[in-house]
Amino acid sequence: MMPSPLHSLYLRRGARMGREDGRTVPRLFSNPNAEHRAAAEGCGLFDISHLSKFAVLGNGALGWLENLLSNSVTHCHDGMGQSTLLLQPDGGIIDKLLLFRESAGRFFLLGHGARRAEVFDWLSKHRPEGALELRDESERLSGFGLCGPQTEQVLTQVLPGVPLPPPRGFRRLRRGDAPLILLRASLVGVDAYELFCPEEAGAGLFEALLAAGATPCGTETRECLRVEHAATAVGRDIGIDKTPVQAALERFCDLSKAFVGAEVLRRQSRAGTMHSVAALLCEQGGSTPQEGDRLIDAVGATVGRITSACLDPEDGQGRALAYVLRRLTYPGTRLRLVAGERRIPVIVTDTPVC
């Protein structure tokens, strides 16, 4: 288990530590209510150093990524980013990525830390020999995500005079002697800014963000926000055993172009699929779904299973993401959750946003 570069600093700040993607990470700094409120009303600060980070450099990078990834890289302008998927030939999702284009020959990719080895191996295997440079920068860079209505105020104090990027924007800059990457993208389904810096500069940047008014938040709060805002996670809600069509992620696929797995998706899209991912809300306060719990319809037939769940710390209601029959994913659909001998009523609220 690799300790976070800021492990001792987090402990001094009172964090309770946990594990994620092979690293120790802050699980909770204060209490769920306070952290949830900070992320919703102030500026919540999350450690996202566990994310995988790759650089793709060289002539031909644009064409190579265009043929490999599900979204159209050619439609992404310099200084901007987009969500995309890396797929197997059978359409199974290896990882959901954020791609940022600096130029036609320079790209930055963010992915789920748990899939770092699989993504790097896949990219390496398909890289044209000698033509492109592929760098794994995951362990070199610390990362922080900030969300909430006071985030821009915090950033303007820490980075005075720096124009903040627009949604999906990306830029490189410096803070003192340290190079920084600043981007704006969806963190757990909400608009957020993300900062990446060399590991040795991480402690100073973290302290500066706190001094400017950010509130440190742990993985428990991040996971609750993710489920609340219907943001799917690779390895939990989607993965190798599901295609983007089956996971309601078709909007990240340009089926008019050629890419790995595209033909399978085109066939599925024409035929329709039986299952998809939906967001649920328990209609009994205090009921917390558990991963793997069954969902049944009005006649008691099993129609799906919970993939991610949490108890909202503010309203005390259970929220979940589930893989269910597609005909039951429309908002307002009522189902029942099987929890031991209990049958808890739940209602579909949404389909995943990212």
C-alpha positions in Angstrom: 0.0 0.0 0.0 1.5 3.3 -1.1 1.1 6.2 1.4 -0.2 9.4 0.1 2.6 12.0 -0.4 0.7 14.2 2.1 0.0 11.4 4.6 1.6 13.1 7.6 0.0 16.5 6.7 -3.5 14.8 6.5 -2.9 13.2 9.9 -2.0 16.6 11.4 -5.3 17.9 10.0 -7.2 15.2 11.8 -8.0 13.0 8.8 -9.1 9.4 9.2 -7.3 7.5 6.5 -8.5 4.7 4.2 -7.4 2.9 1.1 -8.2 3.6 -2.6 -6.5 2.3 -5.7 -3.4 1.2 -3.9 -2.9 4.4 -2.0 -3.7 5.6 1.5 -6.2 8.5 1.2 -8.2 10.8 3.6 -11.5 9.0 4.3 -12.9 11.8 6.5 -11.6 15.0 7.9 -14.4 16.2 10.1 -18.0 14.8 9.8 -20.1 13.9 6.8 -22.6 16.8 7.3 -19.9 19.5 7.5 -18.0 18.2 4.5 -21.1 17.7 2.4 -22.2 21.2 3.2 -18.8 22.6 2.3 -18.9 21.0 -1.1 -22.4 22.2 -1.7 -22.3 25.7 -0.3 -18.6 26.7 0.0 -15.5 25.1 -1.5 -14.8 21.4 -0.9 -11.2 20.3 -1.4 -10.5 16.6 -2.3 -7.3 14.7 -2.8 -7.5 13.1 -6.3 -3.8 12.0 -6.5 -5.0 8.4 -7.0 -6.2 9.2 -10.5 -4.1 7.8 -13.4 -2.4 10.5 -15.5 -0.9 9.9 -18.9 0.8 12.1 -21.5 0.7 11.3 -25.2 3.2 13.2 -27.3 4.4 13.3 -30.9 3.3 13.6 -34.5 0.4 11.3 -35.2 -1.0 11.5 -31.6 -4.3 12.9 -32.9 -4.9 10.3 -35.5 -3.9 7.4 -33.1 -6.2 8.6 -30.3 -9.0 9.2 -32.8 -8.9 5.5 -33.9 -8.6 4.2 -30.3 -11.1 6.3 -28.2 -14.8 6.4 -28.5 -15.3 10.2 -28.8 -14.2 12.3 -31.7 -10.8 13.7 -30.8 -10.8 15.9 -33.9 -13.8 17.8 -32.6 -11.8 18.7 -29.4 -10.0 22.1 -29.8 -6.6 23.0 -28.4 -6.9 23.9 -24.7 -10.1 22.0 -24.3 -11.1 18.5 -23.1 -13.8 15.9 -23.3 -15.0 12.7 -21.8 -14.3 9.5 -23.7 -14.0 5.8 -23.3 -11.3 3.2 -23.9 -13.0 -0.1 -25.0 -12.1 -3.7 -25.8 -13.0 -5.0 -29.2 -16.1 -6.5 -27.7 -17.2 -3.1 -26.4 -16.3 -3.8 -22.8 -15.3 -0.6 -20.9 -11.6 -0.6 -19.9 -11.8 2.9 -18.5 -13.7 6.2 -18.7 -11.2 8.9 -19.4 -10.9 12.7 -19.5 -8.9 13.7 -22.6 -7.3 17.2 -22.8 -5.8 18.4 -26.0 -3.0 20.9 -25.8 -2.2 20.6 -29.5 -2.5 17.9 -32.3 0.7 16.4 -30.9 0.2 16.7 -27.2 -2.5 15.2 -25.0 -3.2 14.7 -21.3 -5.4 11.8 -20.1 -7.0 11.3 -16.7 -8.5 8.0 -15.7 -9.5 5.8 -12.7 -6.5 4.8 -10.6 -7.6 1.2 -10.2 -7.4 0.8 -14.0 -4.0 2.5 -14.4 -2.1 -0.7 -15.3 -4.7 -1.9 -17.7 -5.0 1.4 -19.5 -1.2 1.8 -19.8 -0.8 -1.7 -21.1 -3.5 -1.3 -23.6 -2.2 2.0 -24.9 1.4 0.6 -25.0 0.2 -2.4 -26.9 -1.5 -0.3 -29.5 1.0 2.5 -29.8 2.8 2.8 -33.1 6.3 1.7 -32.4 8.8 4.6 -32.3 6.2 7.1 -33.5 4.7 8.4 -30.2 5.8 8.9 -26.6 3.5 7.6 -23.9 4.3 8.7 -20.4 2.7 7.5 -17.1 2.8 10.5 -14.8 0.6 9.0 -12.1 3.1 8.9 -9.4 4.9 12.1 -10.3 1.8 14.4 -9.9 -0.3 15.2 -6.8 -3.9 16.2 -7.6 -6.6 18.2 -5.9 -10.3 18.7 -6.9 -12.3 21.7 -5.8 -16.1 22.1 -6.1 -18.7 24.4 -4.7 -19.9 28.0 -5.3 -16.8 29.6 -3.6 -14.3 27.6 -5.6 -13.4 30.5 -8.0 -12.9 32.9 -5.1 -10.5 30.4 -3.5 -8.6 29.9 -6.8 -8.2 33.6 -7.5 -6.5 34.1 -4.1 -4.1 31.2 -4.7 -3.5 32.0 -8.3 -3.8 35.8 -8.5 -4.1 37.2 -12.0 -4.5 33.8 -13.6 -7.6 33.5 -16.0 -9.6 30.5 -14.9 -10.4 28.0 -17.7 -13.9 27.6 -19.1 -15.8 24.3 -18.7 -13.6 21.6 -20.1 -10.7 24.0 -20.4 -7.1 23.1 -19.7 -4.0 25.2 -19.2 -0.4 24.9 -17.8 1.0 27.6 -15.6 3.4 28.1 -12.7 3.0 28.9 -9.1 6.3 30.1 -7.8 8.9 27.5 -9.0 6.3 24.8 -9.4 4.6 23.9 -12.7 0.9 23.4 -12.4 -1.9 21.9 -14.6 -5.3 23.6 -14.1 -8.4 22.2 -15.7 -12.1 22.4 -15.3 -14.1 19.3 -15.5 -16.8 17.3 -13.8 -15.8 15.9 -10.4 -18.3 13.4 -9.1 -21.0 14.8 -11.5 -20.6 18.5 -10.5 -18.7 21.3 -12.1 -15.2 21.5 -10.6 -11.6 22.6 -11.0 -8.7 20.2 -10.7 -5.1 21.1 -10.0 -2.1 18.9 -10.6 1.5 19.6 -9.4 4.7 17.8 -8.7 4.5 15.7 -5.5 7.0 17.9 -3.7 4.8 20.9 -4.3 1.6 19.3 -3.1 1.8 20.2 0.6 2.4 23.9 -0.1 -0.5 24.0 -2.6 -2.9 22.1 -0.2 -2.1 24.5 2.7 -2.5 27.6 0.4 -6.0 26.3 -0.7 -7.0 25.8 2.9 -5.8 29.3 3.8 -7.9 30.7 1.0 -11.0 29.2 2.4 -11.3 25.6 1.1 -12.6 22.9 3.4 -10.8 19.5 3.3 -13.1 16.6 2.4 -12.5 12.9 2.3 -13.5 10.0 0.1 -16.7 9.3 2.0 -18.0 12.7 1.0 -16.8 12.4 -2.5 -18.5 9.0 -2.9 -21.8 10.3 -1.5 -21.7 13.3 -3.9 -20.9 10.9 -6.8 -23.9 8.7 -6.1 -26.2 11.7 -5.4 -25.3 13.3 -8.7 -25.5 10.0 -10.7 -21.9 9.8 -11.7 -20.9 6.2 -12.6 -17.6 4.7 -11.4 -15.5 2.2 -13.4 -15.2 -1.0 -11.5 -18.4 -0.3 -9.5 -21.2 0.6 -11.9 -19.5 0.0 -15.2 -16.6 -2.1 -16.4 -15.3 -4.8 -18.8 -18.6 -6.7 -18.6 -20.7 -3.8 -19.8 -20.6 -1.7 -23.0 -21.4 2.0 -23.2 -24.8 1.2 -24.7 -25.6 -1.1 -21.7 -24.3 1.5 -19.3 -26.2 4.5 -20.8 -23.0 6.2 -21.9 -23.7 6.4 -25.6 -23.2 10.2 -25.5 -19.5 9.6 -25.1 -19.4 7.6 -28.3 -19.3 8.9 -31.9 -20.7 6.0 -33.8 -20.1 7.7 -37.1 -16.4 7.1 -36.8 -14.2 4.0 -36.6 -12.7 3.1 -33.2 -12.1 0.0 -31.2 -15.4 -1.6 -30.2 -17.5 0.6 -32.5 -19.1 -2.1 -34.6 -20.4 -3.9 -31.5 -21.9 -0.7 -30.2 -23.6 0.0 -33.5 -25.2 -3.5 -33.5 -26.4 -3.0 -29.9 -27.7 0.4 -30.6 -29.8 -0.9 -33.5 -31.1 -3.9 -31.5 -31.6 -2.1 -28.2 -30.3 -3.5 -24.9 -32.2 -4.9 -21.9 -30.3 -3.3 -19.1 -28.9 0.1 -18.1 -27.7 2.1 -15.1 -30.2 4.3 -13.1 -30.1 6.5 -10.1 -32.4 5.6 -7.2 -33.8 7.3 -4.0 -35.1 5.3 -1.0 -38.5 6.5 0.0 -38.0 5.5 3.6 -35.7 7.8 5.6 -32.6 6.1 7.1 -32.7 3.2 4.7 -29.2 2.6 3.2 -28.9 0.3 0.2 -26.0 -2.0 0.0 -23.9 -3.0 -3.0 -25.4 -6.2 -4.5 -28.9 -5.7 -3.0 -31.6 -6.9 -5.3 -34.3 -4.8 -6.8 -37.8 -6.3 -7.6 -40.9 -5.0 -9.4 -44.5 -5.0 -8.3 -44.9 -8.8 -8.8 -41.6 -9.7 -7.0 -39.5 -10.4 -10.1 -35.8 -9.5 -9.8 -35.1 -6.6 -12.2 -31.7 -5.3 -11.1 -29.0 -4.9 -8.5 -27.4 -2.1 -6.6 -23.9 -1.2 -7.8 -23.1 1.9 -5.5 -24.9 3.4 -2.5 -24.7 5.9 0.3 -26.8 7.6 3.0 -27.1 11.3 2.3 -25.7 13.0 5.4 -28.0 16.0 5.1 -31.5 14.6 4.5 -30.9 11.0 5.8 -32.2 9.4 2.6 -30.5 6.4 1.0 -29.3 7.0 -2.6 -28.0 4.4 -5.0 -27.0 3.6 -8.6 -28.2 0.3 -9.9 -28.0 -1.9 -13.0 -31.7 -2.5 -14.0 -33.9 -3.5 -16.9 -33.8 -0.6 -19.3 -37.6 -0.2 -19.5 -37.5 0.7 -15.7 -34.9 3.5 -15.9 -37.4 6.3 -16.5 -37.6 8.9 -13.7 -40.6 8.3 -11.5 -40.5 4.5 -11.9 -41.1 2.8 -8.5 -39.4 -0.4 -7.5 -38.6 -2.2 -4.2 -35.3 -2.9 -2.6 -34.8 -6.3 -1.0 -32.9 -5.9 2.3 -33.1 -9.1 4.3 -36.7 -9.5 5.1 -37.5 -5.9 4.4 -38.9 -4.6 1.1 -38.0 -0.9 0.9 -39.7 1.3 -1.7 -37.4 3.2 -4.1 -38.0 5.6 -7.0 -35.9 6.1 -10.1 -34.7 9.7 -10.1 -32.3 9.9 -13.1 -29.9 8.2 -15.5 -26.2 8.8 -15.1 -24.8 12.2 -16.1 -21.2 11.1 -16.6 
